[in-house]
Amino acid sequence: MVETSHSPVIKDSGERRVFATGANRDRVDGKGAFHLLPFHGLERVCRIFEVGGKKYTPNNWRLGMNVSEY
């Protein structure tokens, strides 16, 4: 998903998977394979963001700086 404005664009194939709970899921390709992300790597990034949020402020990085500073 590429955001070009403040409103994200959600891809929609028109094909739905309906779960027994009543939840719906679009089956379109190109949304990413988040189930393939290594949990331990993602957990590590989350812990770094947690520490950074305590040291500075949550979402401080969103205020803007050169990417090279990350």
mmCIF file as Biopython writes it, N, C-alpha, C and O atoms, coordinates in Angstrom:
data_model
#
loop_
_atom_site.group_PDB
_atom_site.id
_atom_site.type_symbol
_atom_site.label_atom_id
_atom_site.label_alt_id
_atom_site.label_comp_id
_atom_site.label_asym_id
_atom_site.label_entity_id
_atom_site.label_seq_id
_atom_site.pdbx_PDB_ins_code
_atom_site.Cartn_x
_atom_site.Cartn_y
_atom_site.Cartn_z
_atom_site.occupancy
_atom_site.B_iso_or_equiv
_atom_site.auth_seq_id
_atom_site.auth_asym_id
_atom_site.pdbx_PDB_model_num
ATOM 1   N N  . MET A ? 1  ? 0.850   -1.178  0.000  1.0 0.0 1  A 1 
ATOM 2   C CA . MET A ? 1  ? 0.000   0.000   0.000  1.0 0.0 1  A 1 
ATOM 3   C C  . MET A ? 1  ? 0.890   1.234   0.000  1.0 0.0 1  A 1 
ATOM 4   O O  . MET A ? 1  ? 1.768   1.354   0.855  1.0 0.0 1  A 1 
ATOM 5   N N  . VAL A ? 2  ? 0.692   2.122   -0.908 1.0 0.0 2  A 1 
ATOM 6   C CA . VAL A ? 2  ? 1.437   3.361   -0.976 1.0 0.0 2  A 1 
ATOM 7   C C  . VAL A ? 2  ? 0.483   4.492   -0.645 1.0 0.0 2  A 1 
ATOM 8   O O  . VAL A ? 2  ? -0.557  4.659   -1.281 1.0 0.0 2  A 1 
ATOM 9   N N  . GLU A ? 3  ? 0.855   5.264   0.360  1.0 0.0 3  A 1 
ATOM 10  C CA . GLU A ? 3  ? 0.016   6.389   0.743  1.0 0.0 3  A 1 
ATOM 11  C C  . GLU A ? 3  ? 0.543   7.649   0.075  1.0 0.0 3  A 1 
ATOM 12  O O  . GLU A ? 3  ? 1.719   7.987   0.215  1.0 0.0 3  A 1 
ATOM 13  N N  . THR A ? 4  ? -0.316  8.334   -0.643 1.0 0.0 4  A 1 
ATOM 14  C CA . THR A ? 4  ? 0.081   9.576   -1.294 1.0 0.0 4  A 1 
ATOM 15  C C  . THR A ? 4  ? -0.593  10.774  -0.649 1.0 0.0 4  A 1 
ATOM 16  O O  . THR A ? 4  ? -0.332  11.918  -1.022 1.0 0.0 4  A 1 
ATOM 17  N N  . SER A ? 5  ? -1.454  10.515  0.312  1.0 0.0 5  A 1 
ATOM 18  C CA . SER A ? 5  ? -2.125  11.588  1.044  1.0 0.0 5  A 1 
ATOM 19  C C  . SER A ? 5  ? -2.372  11.090  2.457  1.0 0.0 5  A 1 
ATOM 20  O O  . SER A ? 5  ? -1.845  10.052  2.857  1.0 0.0 5  A 1 
ATOM 21  N N  . HIS A ? 6  ? -3.158  11.817  3.198  1.0 0.0 6  A 1 
ATOM 22  C CA . HIS A ? 6  ? -3.466  11.412  4.568  1.0 0.0 6  A 1 
ATOM 23  C C  . HIS A ? 6  ? -4.500  10.294  4.616  1.0 0.0 6  A 1 
ATOM 24  O O  . HIS A ? 6  ? -4.715  9.702   5.674  1.0 0.0 6  A 1 
ATOM 25  N N  . SER A ? 7  ? -5.145  9.995   3.490  1.0 0.0 7  A 1 
ATOM 26  C CA . SER A ? 7  ? -6.129  8.917   3.431  1.0 0.0 7  A 1 
ATOM 27  C C  . SER A ? 7  ? -5.513  7.722   2.711  1.0 0.0 7  A 1 
ATOM 28  O O  . SER A ? 7  ? -5.227  7.807   1.517  1.0 0.0 7  A 1 
ATOM 29  N N  . PRO A ? 8  ? -5.303  6.611   3.416  1.0 0.0 8  A 1 
ATOM 30  C CA . PRO A ? 8  ? -4.720  5.432   2.755  1.0 0.0 8  A 1 
ATOM 31  C C  . PRO A ? 8  ? -5.686  4.822   1.754  1.0 0.0 8  A 1 
ATOM 32  O O  . PRO A ? 8  ? -6.904  4.914   1.906  1.0 0.0 8  A 1 
ATOM 33  N N  . VAL A ? 9  ? -5.123  4.200   0.734  1.0 0.0 9  A 1 
ATOM 34  C CA . VAL A ? 9  ? -5.913  3.495   -0.271 1.0 0.0 9  A 1 
ATOM 35  C C  . VAL A ? 9  ? -5.840  2.014   0.066  1.0 0.0 9  A 1 
ATOM 36  O O  . VAL A ? 9  ? -4.749  1.454   0.176  1.0 0.0 9  A 1 
ATOM 37  N N  . ILE A ? 10 ? -6.996  1.376   0.229  1.0 0.0 10 A 1 
ATOM 38  C CA . ILE A ? 10 ? -7.051  -0.045  0.542  1.0 0.0 10 A 1 
ATOM 39  C C  . ILE A ? 10 ? -7.445  -0.788  -0.723 1.0 0.0 10 A 1 
ATOM 40  O O  . ILE A ? 10 ? -8.511  -0.553  -1.290 1.0 0.0 10 A 1 
ATOM 41  N N  . LYS A ? 11 ? -6.565  -1.695  -1.161 1.0 0.0 11 A 1 
ATOM 42  C CA . LYS A ? 11 ? -6.848  -2.474  -2.366 1.0 0.0 11 A 1 
ATOM 43  C C  . LYS A ? 11 ? -8.078  -3.349  -2.139 1.0 0.0 11 A 1 
ATOM 44  O O  . LYS A ? 11 ? -8.291  -3.862  -1.041 1.0 0.0 11 A 1 
ATOM 45  N N  . ASP A ? 12 ? -8.878  -3.512  -3.178 1.0 0.0 12 A 1 
ATOM 46  C CA . ASP A ? 12 ? -10.101 -4.291  -3.071 1.0 0.0 12 A 1 
ATOM 47  C C  . ASP A ? 12 ? -10.317 -5.083  -4.351 1.0 0.0 12 A 1 
ATOM 48  O O  . ASP A ? 12 ? -10.511 -4.502  -5.419 1.0 0.0 12 A 1 
ATOM 49  N N  . SER A ? 13 ? -10.285 -6.410  -4.245 1.0 0.0 13 A 1 
ATOM 50  C CA . SER A ? 13 ? -10.489 -7.273  -5.405 1.0 0.0 13 A 1 
ATOM 51  C C  . SER A ? 13 ? -11.963 -7.588  -5.622 1.0 0.0 13 A 1 
ATOM 52  O O  . SER A ? 13 ? -12.353 -8.053  -6.694 1.0 0.0 13 A 1 
ATOM 53  N N  . GLY A ? 14 ? -12.775 -7.336  -4.614 1.0 0.0 14 A 1 
ATOM 54  C CA . GLY A ? 14 ? -14.182 -7.700  -4.680 1.0 0.0 14 A 1 
ATOM 55  C C  . GLY A ? 14 ? -14.436 -9.134  -4.231 1.0 0.0 14 A 1 
ATOM 56  O O  . GLY A ? 14 ? -15.586 -9.546  -4.078 1.0 0.0 14 A 1 
ATOM 57  N N  . GLU A ? 15 ? -13.358 -9.900  -4.019 1.0 0.0 15 A 1 
ATOM 58  C CA . GLU A ? 15 ? -13.483 -11.278 -3.550 1.0 0.0 15 A 1 
ATOM 59  C C  . GLU A ? 15 ? -13.329 -11.288 -2.029 1.0 0.0 15 A 1 
ATOM 60  O O  . GLU A ? 15 ? -12.358 -10.745 -1.504 1.0 0.0 15 A 1 
ATOM 61  N N  . ARG A ? 16 ? -14.260 -11.888 -1.334 1.0 0.0 16 A 1 
ATOM 62  C CA . ARG A ? 16 ? -14.229 -11.884 0.123  1.0 0.0 16 A 1 
ATOM 63  C C  . ARG A ? 16 ? -14.155 -13.292 0.684  1.0 0.0 16 A 1 
ATOM 64  O O  . ARG A ? 16 ? -14.705 -14.234 0.115  1.0 0.0 16 A 1 
ATOM 65  N N  . ARG A ? 17 ? -13.480 -13.416 1.785  1.0 0.0 17 A 1 
ATOM 66  C CA . ARG A ? 17 ? -13.530 -14.635 2.588  1.0 0.0 17 A 1 
ATOM 67  C C  . ARG A ? 17 ? -14.334 -14.258 3.818  1.0 0.0 17 A 1 
ATOM 68  O O  . ARG A ? 17 ? -13.973 -13.322 4.531  1.0 0.0 17 A 1 
ATOM 69  N N  . VAL A ? 18 ? -15.406 -14.966 4.073  1.0 0.0 18 A 1 
ATOM 70  C CA . VAL A ? 18 ? -16.259 -14.690 5.223  1.0 0.0 18 A 1 
ATOM 71  C C  . VAL A ? 18 ? -16.002 -15.770 6.266  1.0 0.0 18 A 1 
ATOM 72  O O  . VAL A ? 18 ? -16.102 -16.961 5.971  1.0 0.0 18 A 1 
ATOM 73  N N  . PHE A ? 19 ? -15.671 -15.352 7.484  1.0 0.0 19 A 1 
ATOM 74  C CA . PHE A ? 19 ? -15.380 -16.275 8.572  1.0 0.0 19 A 1 
ATOM 75  C C  . PHE A ? 19 ? -16.653 -16.598 9.342  1.0 0.0 19 A 1 
ATOM 76  O O  . PHE A ? 19 ? -17.645 -15.875 9.240  1.0 0.0 19 A 1 
ATOM 77  N N  . ALA A ? 20 ? -16.627 -17.677 10.109 1.0 0.0 20 A 1 
ATOM 78  C CA . ALA A ? 20 ? -17.792 -18.103 10.891 1.0 0.0 20 A 1 
ATOM 79  C C  . ALA A ? 20 ? -18.230 -17.027 11.879 1.0 0.0 20 A 1 
ATOM 80  O O  . ALA A ? 20 ? -19.393 -16.981 12.279 1.0 0.0 20 A 1 
ATOM 81  N N  . THR A ? 21 ? -17.297 -16.164 12.272 1.0 0.0 21 A 1 
ATOM 82  C CA . THR A ? 21 ? -17.610 -15.094 13.218 1.0 0.0 21 A 1 
ATOM 83  C C  . THR A ? 21 ? -18.370 -13.947 12.575 1.0 0.0 21 A 1 
ATOM 84  O O  . THR A ? 21 ? -18.926 -13.091 13.262 1.0 0.0 21 A 1 
ATOM 85  N N  . GLY A ? 22 ? -18.388 -13.941 11.217 1.0 0.0 22 A 1 
ATOM 86  C CA . GLY A ? 22 ? -19.022 -12.845 10.494 1.0 0.0 22 A 1 
ATOM 87  C C  . GLY A ? 22 ? -18.011 -11.850 9.943  1.0 0.0 22 A 1 
ATOM 88  O O  . GLY A ? 22 ? -18.370 -10.963 9.168  1.0 0.0 22 A 1 
ATOM 89  N N  . ALA A ? 23 ? -16.729 -11.993 10.343 1.0 0.0 23 A 1 
ATOM 90  C CA . ALA A ? 23 ? -15.678 -11.102 9.843  1.0 0.0 23 A 1 
ATOM 91  C C  . ALA A ? 23 ? -15.443 -11.373 8.363  1.0 0.0 23 A 1 
ATOM 92  O O  . ALA A ? 23 ? -15.629 -12.498 7.899  1.0 0.0 23 A 1 
ATOM 93  N N  . ASN A ? 24 ? -15.037 -10.357 7.626  1.0 0.0 24 A 1 
ATOM 94  C CA . ASN A ? 24 ? -14.747 -10.458 6.197  1.0 0.0 24 A 1 
ATOM 95  C C  . ASN A ? 24 ? -13.288 -10.113 5.944  1.0 0.0 24 A 1 
ATOM 96  O O  . ASN A ? 24 ? -12.694 -9.317  6.671  1.0 0.0 24 A 1 
ATOM 97  N N  . ARG A ? 25 ? -12.712 -10.718 4.906  1.0 0.0 25 A 1 
ATOM 98  C CA . ARG A ? 25 ? -11.335 -10.442 4.521  1.0 0.0 25 A 1 
ATOM 99  C C  . ARG A ? 25 ? -11.250 -10.449 3.011  1.0 0.0 25 A 1 
ATOM 100 O O  . ARG A ? 25 ? -11.690 -11.400 2.364  1.0 0.0 25 A 1 
ATOM 101 N N  . ASP A ? 26 ? -10.686 -9.392  2.444  1.0 0.0 26 A 1 
ATOM 102 C CA . ASP A ? 26 ? -10.454 -9.319  1.010  1.0 0.0 26 A 1 
ATOM 103 C C  . ASP A ? 26 ? -9.236  -10.166 0.676  1.0 0.0 26 A 1 
ATOM 104 O O  . ASP A ? 26 ? -8.249  -10.143 1.411  1.0 0.0 26 A 1 
ATOM 105 N N  . ARG A ? 27 ? -9.290  -10.906 -0.412 1.0 0.0 27 A 1 
ATOM 106 C CA . ARG A ? 27 ? -8.232  -11.838 -0.781 1.0 0.0 27 A 1 
ATOM 107 C C  . ARG A ? 27 ? -7.260  -11.276 -1.822 1.0 0.0 27 A 1 
ATOM 108 O O  . ARG A ? 27 ? -6.495  -12.049 -2.398 1.0 0.0 27 A 1 
ATOM 109 N N  . VAL A ? 28 ? -7.255  -9.992  -2.083 1.0 0.0 28 A 1 
ATOM 110 C CA . VAL A ? 28 ? -6.418  -9.400  -3.119 1.0 0.0 28 A 1 
ATOM 111 C C  . VAL A ? 28 ? -4.924  -9.586  -2.821 1.0 0.0 28 A 1 
ATOM 112 O O  . VAL A ? 28 ? -4.500  -9.492  -1.669 1.0 0.0 28 A 1 
ATOM 113 N N  . ASP A ? 29 ? -4.138  -9.847  -3.859 1.0 0.0 29 A 1 
ATOM 114 C CA . ASP A ? 29 ? -2.686  -9.921  -3.722 1.0 0.0 29 A 1 
ATOM 115 C C  . ASP A ? 29 ? -2.113  -8.516  -3.591 1.0 0.0 29 A 1 
ATOM 116 O O  . ASP A ? 29 ? -2.775  -7.535  -3.928 1.0 0.0 29 A 1 
ATOM 117 N N  . GLY A ? 30 ? -0.893  -8.424  -3.107 1.0 0.0 30 A 1 
ATOM 118 C CA . GLY A ? 30 ? -0.209  -7.142  -3.030 1.0 0.0 30 A 1 
ATOM 119 C C  . GLY A ? 30 ? -0.371  -6.418  -1.708 1.0 0.0 30 A 1 
ATOM 120 O O  . GLY A ? 30 ? 0.090   -5.285  -1.568 1.0 0.0 30 A 1 
ATOM 121 N N  . LYS A ? 31 ? -1.014  -7.044  -0.738 1.0 0.0 31 A 1 
ATOM 122 C CA . LYS A ? 31 ? -1.183  -6.420  0.575  1.0 0.0 31 A 1 
ATOM 123 C C  . LYS A ? 31 ? -0.016  -6.729  1.502  1.0 0.0 31 A 1 
ATOM 124 O O  . LYS A ? 31 ? 0.091   -6.164  2.590  1.0 0.0 31 A 1 
ATOM 125 N N  . GLY A ? 32 ? 0.845   -7.618  1.069  1.0 0.0 32 A 1 
ATOM 126 C CA . GLY A ? 32 ? 1.974   -8.012  1.907  1.0 0.0 32 A 1 
ATOM 127 C C  . GLY A ? 32 ? 1.708   -9.349  2.567  1.0 0.0 32 A 1 
ATOM 128 O O  . GLY A ? 32 ? 0.559   -9.759  2.731  1.0 0.0 32 A 1 
ATOM 129 N N  . ALA A ? 33 ? 2.773   -10.016 2.941  1.0 0.0 33 A 1 
ATOM 130 C CA . ALA A ? 33 ? 2.674   -11.327 3.590  1.0 0.0 33 A 1 
ATOM 131 C C  . ALA A ? 33 ? 3.148   -11.181 5.037  1.0 0.0 33 A 1 
ATOM 132 O O  . ALA A ? 33 ? 4.206   -11.686 5.414  1.0 0.0 33 A 1 
ATOM 133 N N  . PHE A ? 34 ? 2.357   -10.494 5.821  1.0 0.0 34 A 1 
ATOM 134 C CA . PHE A ? 34 ? 2.742   -10.208 7.203  1.0 0.0 34 A 1 
ATOM 135 C C  . PHE A ? 34 ? 2.929   -11.466 8.036  1.0 0.0 34 A 1 
ATOM 136 O O  . PHE A ? 34 ? 3.675   -11.458 9.015  1.0 0.0 34 A 1 
ATOM 137 N N  . HIS A ? 35 ? 2.259   -12.543 7.656  1.0 0.0 35 A 1 
ATOM 138 C CA . HIS A ? 35 ? 2.410   -13.800 8.390  1.0 0.0 35 A 1 
ATOM 139 C C  . HIS A ? 35 ? 3.805   -14.394 8.212  1.0 0.0 35 A 1 
ATOM 140 O O  . HIS A ? 35 ? 4.179   -15.320 8.932  1.0 0.0 35 A 1 
ATOM 141 N N  . LEU A ? 36 ? 4.577   -13.870 7.259  1.0 0.0 36 A 1 
ATOM 142 C CA . LEU A ? 36 ? 5.931   -14.370 7.044  1.0 0.0 36 A 1 
ATOM 143 C C  . LEU A ? 36 ? 6.998   -13.565 7.786  1.0 0.0 36 A 1 
ATOM 144 O O  . LEU A ? 36 ? 8.175   -13.927 7.760  1.0 0.0 36 A 1 
ATOM 145 N N  . LEU A ? 37 ? 6.599   -12.483 8.445  1.0 0.0 37 A 1 
ATOM 146 C CA . LEU A ? 37 ? 7.569   -11.697 9.219  1.0 0.0 37 A 1 
ATOM 147 C C  . LEU A ? 37 ? 8.079   -12.526 10.388 1.0 0.0 37 A 1 
ATOM 148 O O  . LEU A ? 37 ? 7.293   -13.172 11.081 1.0 0.0 37 A 1 
ATOM 149 N N  . PRO A ? 38 ? 9.397   -12.512 10.613 1.0 0.0 38 A 1 
ATOM 150 C CA . PRO A ? 38 ? 9.929   -13.261 11.754 1.0 0.0 38 A 1 
ATOM 151 C C  . PRO A ? 38 ? 9.523   -12.556 13.058 1.0 0.0 38 A 1 
ATOM 152 O O  . PRO A ? 38 ? 9.837   -11.384 13.266 1.0 0.0 38 A 1 
ATOM 153 N N  . PHE A ? 39 ? 8.834   -13.276 13.910 1.0 0.0 39 A 1 
ATOM 154 C CA . PHE A ? 39 ? 8.312   -12.691 15.143 1.0 0.0 39 A 1 
ATOM 155 C C  . PHE A ? 39 ? 9.415   -12.060 15.989 1.0 0.0 39 A 1 
ATOM 156 O O  . PHE A ? 39 ? 9.239   -10.959 16.511 1.0 0.0 39 A 1 
ATOM 157 N N  . HIS A ? 40 ? 10.546  -12.743 16.129 1.0 0.0 40 A 1 
ATOM 158 C CA . HIS A ? 40 ? 11.602  -12.237 17.009 1.0 0.0 40 A 1 
ATOM 159 C C  . HIS A ? 40 ? 12.197  -10.935 16.497 1.0 0.0 40 A 1 
ATOM 160 O O  . HIS A ? 40 ? 12.552  -10.064 17.292 1.0 0.0 40 A 1 
ATOM 161 N N  . GLY A ? 41 ? 12.312  -10.789 15.188 1.0 0.0 41 A 1 
ATOM 162 C CA . GLY A ? 41 ? 12.805  -9.533  14.623 1.0 0.0 41 A 1 
ATOM 163 C C  . GLY A ? 41 ? 11.822  -8.407  14.855 1.0 0.0 41 A 1 
ATOM 164 O O  . GLY A ? 41 ? 12.210  -7.295  15.212 1.0 0.0 41 A 1 
ATOM 165 N N  . LEU A ? 42 ? 10.554  -8.694  14.653 1.0 0.0 42 A 1 
ATOM 166 C CA . LEU A ? 42 ? 9.515   -7.697  14.873 1.0 0.0 42 A 1 
ATOM 167 C C  . LEU A ? 42 ? 9.435   -7.317  16.344 1.0 0.0 42 A 1 
ATOM 168 O O  . LEU A ? 42 ? 9.247   -6.145  16.673 1.0 0.0 42 A 1 
ATOM 169 N N  . GLU A ? 43 ? 9.575   -8.295  17.230 1.0 0.0 43 A 1 
ATOM 170 C CA . GLU A ? 43 ? 9.566   -8.024  18.662 1.0 0.0 43 A 1 
ATOM 171 C C  . GLU A ? 43 ? 10.729  -7.108  19.037 1.0 0.0 43 A 1 
ATOM 172 O O  . GLU A ? 43 ? 10.566  -6.199  19.851 1.0 0.0 43 A 1 
ATOM 173 N N  . ARG A ? 44 ? 11.897  -7.343  18.450 1.0 0.0 44 A 1 
ATOM 174 C CA . ARG A ? 44 ? 13.079  -6.517  18.742 1.0 0.0 44 A 1 
ATOM 175 C C  . ARG A ? 44 ? 12.845  -5.069  18.332 1.0 0.0 44 A 1 
ATOM 176 O O  . ARG A ? 44 ? 13.175  -4.150  19.082 1.0 0.0 44 A 1 
ATOM 177 N N  . VAL A ? 45 ? 12.282  -4.861  17.155 1.0 0.0 45 A 1 
ATOM 178 C CA . VAL A ? 45 ? 11.979  -3.502  16.689 1.0 0.0 45 A 1 
ATOM 179 C C  . VAL A ? 45 ? 10.985  -2.834  17.634 1.0 0.0 45 A 1 
ATOM 180 O O  . VAL A ? 45 ? 11.136  -1.656  17.957 1.0 0.0 45 A 1 
ATOM 181 N N  . CYS A ? 46 ? 9.971   -3.574  18.078 1.0 0.0 46 A 1 
ATOM 182 C CA . CYS A ? 46 ? 8.984   -3.021  19.005 1.0 0.0 46 A 1 
ATOM 183 C C  . CYS A ? 46 ? 9.623   -2.599  20.325 1.0 0.0 46 A 1 
ATOM 184 O O  . CYS A ? 46 ? 9.255   -1.573  20.895 1.0 0.0 46 A 1 
ATOM 185 N N  . ARG A ? 47 ? 10.571  -3.382  20.803 1.0 0.0 47 A 1 
ATOM 186 C CA . ARG A ? 47 ? 11.257  -3.038  22.056 1.0 0.0 47 A 1 
ATOM 187 C C  . ARG A ? 47 ? 12.118  -1.786  21.886 1.0 0.0 47 A 1 
ATOM 188 O O  . ARG A ? 47 ? 12.207  -0.960  22.795 1.0 0.0 47 A 1 
ATOM 189 N N  . ILE A ? 48 ? 12.751  -1.650  20.720 1.0 0.0 48 A 1 
ATOM 190 C CA . ILE A ? 48 ? 13.543  -0.442  20.455 1.0 0.0 48 A 1 
ATOM 191 C C  . ILE A ? 48 ? 12.636  0.783   20.435 1.0 0.0 48 A 1 
ATOM 192 O O  . ILE A ? 48 ? 12.981  1.818   21.005 1.0 0.0 48 A 1 
ATOM 193 N N  . PHE A ? 49 ? 11.484  0.673   19.787 1.0 0.0 49 A 1 
ATOM 194 C CA . PHE A ? 49 ? 10.540  1.792   19.755 1.0 0.0 49 A 1 
ATOM 195 C C  . PHE A ? 49 ? 10.008  2.098   21.164 1.0 0.0 49 A 1 
ATOM 196 O O  . PHE A ? 49 ? 9.779   3.260   21.499 1.0 0.0 49 A 1 
ATOM 197 N N  . GLU A ? 50 ? 9.817   1.084   21.968 1.0 0.0 50 A 1 
ATOM 198 C CA . GLU A ? 50 ? 9.345   1.287   23.344 1.0 0.0 50 A 1 
ATOM 199 C C  . GLU A ? 50 ? 10.360  2.092   24.152 1.0 0.0 50 A 1 
ATOM 200 O O  . GLU A ? 50 ? 9.997   3.045   24.842 1.0 0.0 50 A 1 
ATOM 201 N N  . VAL A ? 51 ? 11.625  1.707   24.063 1.0 0.0 51 A 1 
ATOM 202 C CA . VAL A ? 51 ? 12.681  2.409   24.800 1.0 0.0 51 A 1 
ATOM 203 C C  . VAL A ? 51 ? 12.820  3.843   24.283 1.0 0.0 51 A 1 
ATOM 204 O O  . VAL A ? 51 ? 12.959  4.783   25.065 1.0 0.0 51 A 1 
ATOM 205 N N  . GLY A ? 52 ? 12.781  3.998   22.958 1.0 0.0 52 A 1 
ATOM 206 C CA . GLY A ? 52 ? 12.864  5.341   22.373 1.0 0.0 52 A 1 
ATOM 207 C C  . GLY A ? 52 ? 11.698  6.217   22.790 1.0 0.0 52 A 1 
ATOM 208 O O  . GLY A ? 52 ? 11.876  7.412   23.027 1.0 0.0 52 A 1 
ATOM 209 N N  . GLY A ? 53 ? 10.504  5.642   22.882 1.0 0.0 53 A 1 
ATOM 210 C CA . GLY A ? 53 ? 9.326   6.393   23.315 1.0 0.0 53 A 1 
ATOM 211 C C  . GLY A ? 53 ? 9.436   6.865   24.751 1.0 0.0 53 A 1 
ATOM 212 O O  . GLY A ? 53 ? 8.920   7.927   25.102 1.0 0.0 53 A 1 
ATOM 213 N N  . LYS A ? 54 ? 10.109  6.076   25.587 1.0 0.0 54 A 1 
ATOM 214 C CA . LYS A ? 54 ? 10.309  6.476   26.986 1.0 0.0 54 A 1 
ATOM 215 C C  . LYS A ? 54 ? 11.409  7.525   27.095 1.0 0.0 54 A 1 
ATOM 216 O O  . LYS A ? 54 ? 11.302  8.454   27.896 1.0 0.0 54 A 1 
ATOM 217 N N  . LYS A ? 55 ? 12.473  7.384   26.290 1.0 0.0 55 A 1 
ATOM 218 C CA . LYS A ? 55 ? 13.599  8.313   26.348 1.0 0.0 55 A 1 
ATOM 219 C C  . LYS A ? 55 ? 13.201  9.684   25.818 1.0 0.0 55 A 1 
ATOM 220 O O  . LYS A ? 55 ? 13.537  10.707  26.414 1.0 0.0 55 A 1 
ATOM 221 N N  . TYR A ? 56 ? 12.484  9.705   24.696 1.0 0.0 56 A 1 
ATOM 222 C CA . TYR A ? 56 ? 12.074  10.964  24.076 1.0 0.0 56 A 1 
ATOM 223 C C  . TYR A ? 56 ? 10.578  11.130  24.313 1.0 0.0 56 A 1 
ATOM 224 O O  . TYR A ? 56 ? 10.165  11.479  25.419 1.0 0.0 56 A 1 
ATOM 225 N N  . THR A ? 57 ? 9.788   10.894  23.325 1.0 0.0 57 A 1 
ATOM 226 C CA . THR A ? 57 ? 8.324   10.853  23.452 1.0 0.0 57 A 1 
ATOM 227 C C  . THR A ? 57 ? 7.822   9.832   22.438 1.0 0.0 57 A 1 
ATOM 228 O O  . THR A ? 57 ? 8.481   9.605   21.424 1.0 0.0 57 A 1 
ATOM 229 N N  . PRO A ? 58 ? 6.676   9.215   22.686 1.0 0.0 58 A 1 
ATOM 230 C CA . PRO A ? 58 ? 6.146   8.299   21.684 1.0 0.0 58 A 1 
ATOM 231 C C  . PRO A ? 58 ? 5.965   9.029   20.344 1.0 0.0 58 A 1 
ATOM 232 O O  . PRO A ? 58 ? 5.480   10.159  20.306 1.0 0.0 58 A 1 
ATOM 233 N N  . ASN A ? 59 ? 6.354   8.381   19.273 1.0 0.0 59 A 1 
ATOM 234 C CA . ASN A ? 59 ? 6.225   8.933   17.919 1.0 0.0 59 A 1 
ATOM 235 C C  . ASN A ? 59 ? 7.096   10.153  17.657 1.0 0.0 59 A 1 
ATOM 236 O O  . ASN A ? 59 ? 6.832   10.900  16.715 1.0 0.0 59 A 1 
ATOM 237 N N  . ASN A ? 60 ? 8.125   10.372  18.463 1.0 0.0 60 A 1 
ATOM 238 C CA . ASN A ? 60 ? 9.054   11.482  18.246 1.0 0.0 60 A 1 
ATOM 239 C C  . ASN A ? 60 ? 9.640   11.447  16.838 1.0 0.0 60 A 1 
ATOM 240 O O  . ASN A ? 60 ? 9.841   12.495  16.224 1.0 0.0 60 A 1 
ATOM 241 N N  . TRP A ? 61 ? 9.914   10.259  16.326 1.0 0.0 61 A 1 
ATOM 242 C CA . TRP A ? 61 ? 10.499  10.107  14.997 1.0 0.0 61 A 1 
ATOM 243 C C  . TRP A ? 61 ? 9.607   10.660  13.905 1.0 0.0 61 A 1 
ATOM 244 O O  . TRP A ? 61 ? 10.096  11.020  12.834 1.0 0.0 61 A 1 
ATOM 245 N N  . ARG A ? 62 ? 8.306   10.735  14.155 1.0 0.0 62 A 1 
ATOM 246 C CA . ARG A ? 62 ? 7.373   11.243  13.146 1.0 0.0 62 A 1 
ATOM 247 C C  . ARG A ? 62 ? 7.446   12.756  13.005 1.0 0.0 62 A 1 
ATOM 248 O O  . ARG A ? 62 ? 6.917   13.310  12.042 1.0 0.0 62 A 1 
ATOM 249 N N  . LEU A ? 63 ? 8.087   13.430  13.943 1.0 0.0 63 A 1 
ATOM 250 C CA . LEU A ? 63 ? 8.176   14.887  13.877 1.0 0.0 63 A 1 
ATOM 251 C C  . LEU A ? 63 ? 9.074   15.334  12.744 1.0 0.0 63 A 1 
ATOM 252 O O  . LEU A ? 63 ? 8.979   16.474  12.288 1.0 0.0 63 A 1 
ATOM 253 N N  . GLY A ? 64 ? 9.950   14.446  12.282 1.0 0.0 64 A 1 
ATOM 254 C CA . GLY A ? 64 ? 10.743  14.735  11.093 1.0 0.0 64 A 1 
ATOM 255 C C  . GLY A ? 64 ? 12.225  14.914  11.381 1.0 0.0 64 A 1 
ATOM 256 O O  . GLY A ? 64 ? 12.617  15.646  12.290 1.0 0.0 64 A 1 
ATOM 257 N N  . MET A ? 65 ? 13.022  14.243  10.600 1.0 0.0 65 A 1 
ATOM 258 C CA . MET A ? 65 ? 14.483  14.367  10.596 1.0 0.0 65 A 1 
ATOM 259 C C  . MET A ? 65 ? 14.986  13.601  9.394  1.0 0.0 65 A 1 
ATOM 260 O O  . MET A ? 65 ? 14.237  12.825  8.800  1.0 0.0 65 A 1 
ATOM 261 N N  . ASN A ? 66 ? 16.222  13.801  9.029  1.0 0.0 66 A 1 
ATOM 262 C CA . ASN A ? 66 ? 16.804  13.076  7.900  1.0 0.0 66 A 1 
ATOM 263 C C  . ASN A ? 66 ? 16.839  11.588  8.205  1.0 0.0 66 A 1 
ATOM 264 O O  . ASN A ? 66 ? 17.139  11.192  9.331  1.0 0.0 66 A 1 
ATOM 265 N N  . VAL A ? 67 ? 16.537  10.766  7.220  1.0 0.0 67 A 1 
ATOM 266 C CA . VAL A ? 67 ? 16.523  9.328   7.391  1.0 0.0 67 A 1 
ATOM 267 C C  . VAL A ? 67 ? 17.885  8.831   7.871  1.0 0.0 67 A 1 
ATOM 268 O O  . VAL A ? 67 ? 17.957  7.849   8.610  1.0 0.0 67 A 1 
ATOM 269 N N  . SER A ? 68 ? 18.949  9.489   7.466  1.0 0.0 68 A 1 
ATOM 270 C CA . SER A ? 68 ? 20.300  9.083   7.873  1.0 0.0 68 A 1 
ATOM 271 C C  . SER A ? 68 ? 20.504  9.200   9.377  1.0 0.0 68 A 1 
ATOM 272 O O  . SER A ? 68 ? 21.444  8.610   9.910  1.0 0.0 68 A 1 
ATOM 273 N N  . GLU A ? 69 ? 19.663  9.934   10.068 1.0 0.0 69 A 1 
ATOM 274 C CA . GLU A ? 69 ? 19.775  10.080  11.525 1.0 0.0 69 A 1 
ATOM 275 C C  . GLU A ? 69 ? 19.180  8.899   12.276 1.0 0.0 69 A 1 
ATOM 276 O O  . GLU A ? 69 ? 19.465  8.705   13.458 1.0 0.0 69 A 1 
ATOM 277 N N  . TYR A ? 70 ? 18.351  8.106   11.592 1.0 0.0 70 A 1 
ATOM 278 C CA . TYR A ? 70 ? 17.771  6.938   12.248 1.0 0.0 70 A 1 
ATOM 279 C C  . TYR A ? 70 ? 18.847  5.922   12.432 1.0 0.0 70 A 1 
ATOM 280 O O  . TYR A ? 70 ? 18.592  4.843   12.968 1.0 0.0 70 A 1 
#
